[in-house]
Amino acid sequence: MGLIKYNTNDYRPTSFKSFVDQFFTEGFEGGTSQTFSPKVDIAESDKEFEIQLHVPGMNKEDFNIDLNKDQITVSGERKFENEKKEKNFHSVESYFGSFNRTFNLPDVINKEKVDASYQNGILTISLPKDEKKATKKQIAVK
């Protein structure tokens, strides 16, 4: 099994296989595929976990957030608005279409207090920890 170099540029595939996959999923117009996967940042503090999805150009009504037993699923759709007929697009690098991201949750989440907000193109989901379930134990090395 060979190693493939990590590539931070989304538009440059790291192997021929990914080039072919990207060609057939995105077509000739760059990022105008039918599905996309938004970039996600996940952080943890003493009191909560926070999930941030980077999805500019959407409205808060465009999101669906489902909280199941031990998973949270965020889905939505960004539509390509081509209402201005006088413009001819030469390049479209923005991603449009539907997305679906699922995250496994730890047992310490207080599911009754999960909150979500959308501001400046970032969907932020706050997952507070349940203090009763959160037990941190220090183990001494013998």
C-alpha positions in Angstrom: 0.0 0.0 0.0 1.5 3.3 -1.1 1.2 6.6 0.7 -0.6 9.5 -1.0 0.5 12.9 -0.1 -2.1 15.0 1.7 -3.2 17.9 -0.5 -4.7 21.1 1.0 -5.9 22.3 -2.4 -9.3 20.9 -3.0 -9.1 21.5 -6.7 -6.0 19.4 -7.3 -6.5 15.7 -6.9 -3.7 13.7 -5.3 -3.9 10.7 -7.5 -5.2 9.7 -10.9 -8.1 7.8 -9.3 -9.2 10.9 -7.4 -8.8 13.0 -10.6 -11.2 10.6 -12.4 -13.6 10.6 -9.5 -13.5 14.4 -9.3 -14.1 14.7 -13.0 -17.2 12.5 -13.0 -18.7 14.0 -9.8 -18.0 17.7 -10.6 -18.1 17.7 -14.3 -16.6 20.5 -16.4 -17.7 23.4 -14.2 -15.6 22.9 -11.1 -17.7 22.9 -7.9 -21.2 22.6 -9.3 -21.7 19.0 -8.3 -25.0 17.7 -7.0 -23.6 17.0 -3.6 -20.8 18.5 -1.5 -19.3 18.1 2.0 -18.9 21.4 3.9 -15.7 22.0 5.9 -16.2 21.3 9.6 -14.4 22.4 12.7 -15.0 20.5 16.0 -13.8 22.0 19.3 -14.1 20.9 23.0 -14.1 22.9 26.1 -14.7 21.9 29.7 -18.4 22.6 29.3 -19.3 21.7 25.7 -18.4 20.4 22.3 -18.9 22.8 19.4 -19.4 21.8 15.7 -18.9 24.5 13.1 -20.0 23.9 9.5 -18.7 26.4 6.9 -21.7 26.9 4.6 -21.9 30.4 3.2 -24.7 31.5 1.0 -27.4 29.6 2.8 -30.3 30.6 5.1 -31.0 29.1 8.5 -34.2 27.5 7.0 -32.0 25.5 4.6 -30.7 23.2 7.4 -32.1 20.1 9.0 -30.5 18.9 12.2 -31.5 15.5 13.6 -30.3 14.3 17.0 -30.6 10.5 17.3 -29.5 8.2 20.1 -25.7 8.7 19.7 -25.4 10.7 16.5 -26.2 14.1 15.2 -26.9 14.6 11.4 -26.8 17.9 9.7 -28.2 18.1 6.2 -29.2 20.8 3.8 -29.1 22.1 0.2 -27.5 25.1 -1.4 -29.2 26.0 -4.7 -27.4 27.6 -7.6 -29.2 30.9 -8.2 -28.8 31.8 -11.9 -31.7 34.3 -12.0 -29.6 37.0 -13.7 -29.8 36.0 -17.3 -27.5 38.9 -18.4 -24.5 37.2 -16.8 -22.6 34.4 -18.4 -20.5 32.5 -15.8 -17.1 31.5 -17.1 -16.1 29.7 -13.9 -18.1 28.5 -10.9 -15.9 27.2 -8.0 -18.6 27.4 -5.4 -20.2 24.1 -4.3 -23.9 23.7 -4.8 -26.3 20.8 -4.1 -27.2 18.8 -1.1 -25.0 17.7 1.8 -25.3 15.3 4.7 -22.8 15.1 7.6 -23.2 12.7 10.6 -21.2 12.9 13.8 -21.0 10.3 16.6 -21.6 11.8 20.0 -20.0 10.9 23.3 -22.2 9.7 26.2 -21.6 13.0 28.1 -23.8 15.2 25.9 -26.9 16.8 27.4 -29.2 16.2 24.5 -31.9 18.5 26.0 -29.7 21.6 25.7 -28.3 21.2 22.2 -28.5 24.5 20.4 -27.7 25.7 16.8 -27.2 29.2 15.3 -26.2 30.4 11.9 -24.2 33.6 11.4 -21.9 34.9 8.7 -21.9 31.6 6.8 -21.1 29.4 9.7 -23.6 27.0 11.3 -22.6 26.5 14.9 -24.0 23.6 16.9 -23.4 23.7 20.7 -23.4 20.4 22.5 -23.3 21.0 26.2 -21.8 18.3 28.5 -24.0 16.8 31.2 -22.1 17.5 34.4 -23.6 14.4 36.0 -22.3 12.1 33.3 -18.9 13.9 32.8 -16.5 12.3 35.2 -12.8 12.9 34.7 -10.5 10.7 36.7 -6.8 11.1 37.2 -4.9 7.9 37.2 -1.6 7.7 39.0 1.3 5.8 37.4 2.8 3.2 39.7 
